[in-house]
Amino acid sequence: MRLLSNPAALVLLLLALPAFAADVPDDWAYKPVRTPGVPKVQGAIRNPLDAFLLEKLESQGLSFAPEADRRTLIRRVIFDLIGLPPTPEQIEAFVNDKAPDAYEKLVERLLASPQFGERQAIFWLDVVRFAETDGFNADAARPHAWRYRDYVIQSFNADKPYDRFVMEQLAGDELYPNDPDALIATGFLRHYPDEYNAVNLEQRRQEILNDITDTTASTFLGLTLGCCKCHDHKTDPLPQFDYYRFQAFFAGYWPVDVPAVSKEAREQYEAKLDVWEARSAEVRAAIEKIEAPYRTRDSKKQRSRFQEQHQALLDIPFEKRTPLERQIGAMIDKQVYSQAKDVSKSLKPAEKEQWDSLQSKLASLSKEKPKEPPQAIAMTDVSVAPPTTHLLKRGNWRFPSDEVLPGYFTVFSGKDAECTPTASTSGRRAALAKWMVDPRNPLTARVMVNRLWQQHFGTGIVATAGDFGVTGDRPTHPELLDWLAGEFVRQQWSLKHIHRLIVTSAAYRQSARVDEQAASLDPDNQFLWHFPRRRLDGEALRDAMLSVSGQLNLKAGGPSIFPEIPAELKSGSWKVSSDLKERNRRSIYVYVKRNLRYPMFTLFDSPDRTETCSRRFVTTTAPQALTLLNDPIVMGHANAFSDRVLKDAGNDPGKVIDRAFTLALGRPPSTEERTAATAFLKNHTGPFPTAATDLCHALLNLNEFLYVD
């Protein structure tokens, strides 16, 4: 209050704040990407990124901090690119490599590592709200969702061009129908939370469409499009009309499970299945005839939950339903028929005898039934002509207004989309996908390079990575952002190229040393005059503990794992993986259950995956420290760490201390640390192995283990 009552003090404070974003217009994100020239600066640069940063620094009389030492640098870049701590062998090899390009060679090895995609996928899965359950009360499982996670990992490892990556996720079924990976990619459109047992079906459909619309805009365009669901956007040039014309691209959504195999393999399977179905048709029809009265009886209760007009849909053959009726009908089918009970116990004796005989025949015939290929969740269109889309008054599905056609934002062109239907789909999502990666679209490239910058520096050039609109933060270095976006497109949308540029820059390689003068001018380090120290996220922390304790299983891909969780959280829906090695796989493979997140990840700020998350909060709370000190799972890691140290170093206290420090921190202990650790082992009241375990546990709790400089 004193400050507000003293105008002179307020003016001085404002003058002291960095002013580098003051000249950025509010609508900067909607303007075309420029191609700025690389500034000329006095300081030494390693690539153009440094020149843009130094231009700002030098205007304030500042410069980069000195380069970090090699032990710090290798720990930083390995955690950043593959999410694991460096091994002592890797550290020593790098420290002793005198080649002038030693660091660049290290970066190339990391970019080529299969662990690269496993680390980078975490950030993408946050943004697309990937989960393996529906959410809501039932939180039903999505058994094949993990294939999308593997698709993302493989795409990053292969450096799939980002424009192709985007198009596959929005319209892989339309653009690349013969590519199983592209079909799996459309799982992006299937990650919405879904209350599958809801009875208000129009509302459920609208909520699904809203989620797809909002998430697509945030993920690829960095826009808070959901703000104009009910009215024109309060700050951005996005009228409500734009919301529903964008939503119209997805109006024909049709979730399907598809064989995750090539077109040829799928056709072979379908041909064999047709033969089997023909041979078994008579037996299956006879079984269905016996069961039908009982199933009809059992389904009456389920049918009665819905409005009469919706109940009537079940009596209309699928091919005679309108596109909207097909979408609504599918929701009823799942609730009424997909959860069908075993009716065999209800059969009369004579029926049961006949039913058992038919089941035996079917079992014999089933030996010839082709094995079902692996399945994946995917998205396509319900028909060539999707349901109509209407502008909704106040966003309420009960009050539809004018019909709208799919089209692009008014601020860009306002044109309706030109959609070319395929044999079975509308072609709308294909049109959207092509517009999304059109180099003239100013947002897609900017948003993605900003996400990569955020991964490496903790904060993006635009700090609000999911909001490039007027209410979001202005870019601290707009010219650098545009240069990076242009370079991204010029280099064929290569994500690894942008990663390489960032981590080989002088800005990235500087130390985390804090300079008092710089801190007084720029306390938030927006000029990037030193490297920002960052804490490990929950996934990296778990992986680090598994790695240093020698337990980490680097097996890649496949169904998710269920590691041990605290006893008080155990439930039938979290069945701990029986194989210890499977439980100790990397954190990217831990099952993502919306209503029961893995506690270590939750504790260290992972999102709940109910909606898109562009940047995780970083909190510091007492339960974090208490968990690392007392949790039995963490204690188990400390025990395994101690076992590894004792196996390597024997019972020699000095060797145990050296080995424990080297594995955990990547360096030998200082003289002071060695003295303290020696006294700790000597004065411990328990046996030596217990003392070694407590020492290892203490190292896992150090800030130096939890943070990356």
Summary of the structure (lengths in Angstrom):
residues: 709
radius of gyration: 29.1
end to end distance: 37.0
largest distance: 97.1
contacts: 2200
relative contact order: 0.13
helix: 54%
strand: 5%
